[in-house]
Amino acid sequence: MDALGQVHAADCYMNKVQVLNALTGAYIRDYGAFGTGQGQLNVPLDILINRNGQVVVANQGNNRVEILSTGP
C-alpha cells in the first residue's frame, strides 16, 4: 500500500503495476510497460514501496530490479 492507502499489485501477465482501491478492489490506474529497456517490465513478480514512495519492482524476465515512477 502507498501513502494514500491504495494497493499496488504487480501484474505479471500484462507487464505493469495496477493501482487498486484498498476497500473495494476497484481499478484506479496502472503504470509500467512491457519491454526490455530501462524502466520497462517483463514478468514483474513483486513490488515494494519504500519510505520515499519509490516503487521497486522485481523484474524477473529482465533479470533485474526496476525503480518506477507511479505517474501523476
C-alpha positions as CSV (number, residue, x, y, z in Angstrom):
1,M,0.0,0.0,0.0
2,D,1.1,3.5,-0.7
3,A,0.8,6.6,1.5
4,L,-2.7,7.2,0.1
5,G,-3.9,3.7,1.1
6,Q,-4.0,2.4,-2.4
7,V,-2.9,-1.1,-3.3
8,H,-0.2,-1.5,-5.9
9,A,-0.2,-5.0,-7.5
10,A,2.3,-6.5,-9.9
11,D,0.5,-7.8,-13.0
12,C,2.9,-10.4,-14.5
13,Y,0.6,-11.1,-17.4
14,M,0.1,-7.5,-18.5
15,N,3.6,-6.4,-17.5
16,K,2.6,-3.4,-15.5
17,V,1.6,-2.4,-11.9
18,Q,-2.1,-1.9,-11.2
19,V,-3.3,0.5,-8.6
20,L,-6.5,-0.6,-6.8
21,N,-8.8,0.8,-4.2
22,A,-7.9,-0.9,-0.9
23,L,-11.5,-1.2,0.3
24,T,-13.3,-2.2,-2.9
25,G,-10.6,-3.6,-5.1
26,A,-11.7,-1.3,-7.9
27,Y,-9.2,-0.5,-10.6
28,I,-7.8,3.1,-10.3
29,R,-4.9,3.2,-12.8
30,D,-1.8,1.4,-13.9
31,Y,1.8,2.2,-14.7
32,G,4.8,0.5,-16.4
33,A,5.0,-1.0,-19.8
34,F,6.3,-4.2,-21.4
35,G,9.8,-4.2,-22.8
36,T,13.5,-4.9,-22.1
37,G,14.6,-1.3,-21.8
38,Q,15.4,0.6,-18.7
39,G,12.2,1.1,-16.6
40,Q,10.3,-1.5,-18.7
41,L,8.8,-4.7,-17.3
42,N,8.9,-8.3,-18.3
43,V,7.2,-10.6,-15.8
44,P,7.1,-8.3,-12.8
45,L,6.7,-10.6,-9.8
46,D,6.8,-8.5,-6.7
47,I,6.9,-4.8,-5.6
48,L,8.0,-2.8,-2.6
49,I,7.1,0.8,-1.9
50,N,9.9,2.3,0.1
51,R,9.8,5.1,2.7
52,N,10.5,7.6,-0.1
53,G,7.4,6.5,-2.1
54,Q,9.6,4.9,-4.8
55,V,8.2,1.7,-6.3
56,V,10.8,-1.1,-6.5
57,V,9.8,-3.9,-8.9
58,A,11.3,-7.4,-9.1
59,N,11.5,-7.7,-12.9
60,Q,12.1,-11.4,-13.4
61,G,12.0,-11.5,-17.2
62,N,14.7,-8.8,-17.5
63,N,16.7,-10.3,-14.6
64,R,16.9,-7.0,-12.6
65,V,15.2,-4.7,-10.2
66,E,13.4,-1.6,-11.5
67,I,12.6,1.6,-9.7
68,L,9.5,3.1,-11.3
69,S,7.6,6.4,-11.1
70,T,4.0,5.9,-10.2
71,G,2.9,8.6,-12.5
72,P,0.6,11.5,-11.7
